[in-house]
Amino acid sequence: MRGQQTSFRSFFIMLYFFACGVASAHTNEYLDTIDGDHGGQLRMSGAYHFELIANPGTLKIYVTDHGSQPIDTAGASADAMVVTDGKKTVVNLRAAGANTFEGVGEFTLNEQSAVHLKVTMPNGDAELATFTPLRKRDSKPAESGHHHHQ
């Protein structure tokens, strides 16, 4: 009987933490209304936030968790495909600093450009995110009750 009570207690504790995680999650549509800590566009995938700083010919990605804490990119790999006016350019990204990736390539950007990111973390999990870095975005946060990153 005591073992069954412990199992139920463990189950409810696990359920509580799961519910807390779901309650604090937000969508990429919400992230479109705010800038990242470095002024870039934010996306989330799995346990990560990715912030893209895109300029013609260069990409920089910052990696954090959902609490805005930096995630080390050592041992991780990443690449991006930039699509502008139907032209696709693959950019190999290299770990560059504690929580960043950087890469260069022959590409231009406009409001319709898309950047498709793939990051493979050292644990083997691959995360995908798609950015539209120059698309016009709302300037105020969405009324969604989600938190705002400072």
N, C-alpha and C positions, 0 to 999 in steps of 0.2 A: 504494500500500500504506500509506504514512504517513497519508494522509487517512482511510483506513478505520480505522486505529488511533485517530485522534483522534475519529472519530465514535463508535466503541465506548466510548472513555473518557468522552466527554460523555454518552452514553446511561447508563452505569453510575453516573456522578455524579448525574444527574437521578433515576435509580431510587433511589439511596441517600437523597436528600433527600425524595422522595415517601414512602418507607418510614418515615423518621423522623417525618414529619408524621402518617401513619396511626397509628403506634405511640403518639403523644402525644395523639391525639384521645380524646374521651370522649362519653358519651351524655347526653341530657337527664335520663334516669333517674338517672344518677350525680349530675348537677347538682342534682337534687331533694334530695339528702342534705346539701348544704352551702349556706350563705348567701353571698351576694355580699359584696363589700367594704363595701357600705353597708347590709347587713342584708336585702336583697331577694332575690327568687327569680331564679335564673339560667336562661337559655336560650341555646343556640347556634344559629347559622344561618350557613352559609357560613364566612367567615373571621372572624366576629364572635361576641362574647358580649354578650348584652343582659341587664341587671339591672333588674328592675321594682320600684319602690317604689310601692305602690298604697294609697290611702286614699279613703274615700268622696268623690267629686267631684274628685280630683286623681290624676294619674299622672306619674311621673318615670322616665325610662329613662336608664341609664348604658350607654355603648358602649365596649367594649374589644376587643382582639384576644385570641387564645387564650393569650397570655402575660401577660394582665392589663394590657397597656399601653393607655392611653386612645387612642381614635380620635376625631379631630376631626369634629364634626357640622356644621360650617359648610358650606353648600351642599347638605346632605342634607335630605330631607323624611321625615316620619313621620306615621302616624295609627294609631289603635287603635279596635277595637270591643269594648266591654265588654258582656258578656252575663250578666245576673243574672235568675234566675227567668223566663226567656224574653224579657225586655225587652232590646232592643239599643240601645246608645248609642254613636255615633261621636264620638271625641275627636280633634280636630286637635292634633298635637303640634308645638311649635316648638323649634328649636335654642336652647338656653339654657345657655351656658357651653361650655367646651372639648369635652366629650364627653357632653353630656346633651341630652335632649329633655324638655319639660314640657307638660302640657295639663290643662285643666279641663273638666268636663261635669256634667250632671245624672244621676248614677248612684249606686247603692249597691253594696255588696259583701257576699257571704257565702261560706261554704265551697265552694259549687258554682259561684261566679262564674268566668268565663273572660275573659281579655283577649287578643284576637287583634291582634298587632302587625305592621305593615308599615313597613319602613324602606327608602327608596330613597337609596342613596349617590350622591355626585356623579358617579361613573363610570357611573351608570345601572343598576347591579345592584340589584334589589329583593330584600330578605331578609324572611322571614316567621317568626314565632315565636308560640307560644301559651302563656300563663301561667295558672296557677290559684293566685293569690297568697295566698288564705286557707285553702287545703286543708291539712290536717294532713300533715306530712312527717316522715320518719325524722329523728332527731336525730344520728345518727352516720353518717360516710361509708361508702359501700358498699365491700365487699371486691372491688375491681376492679383494683387495681394502678395506677390512674390517679393523677395528681398532684392535690394539694389546693392551691387558691389561698389565699394569705395576704393 
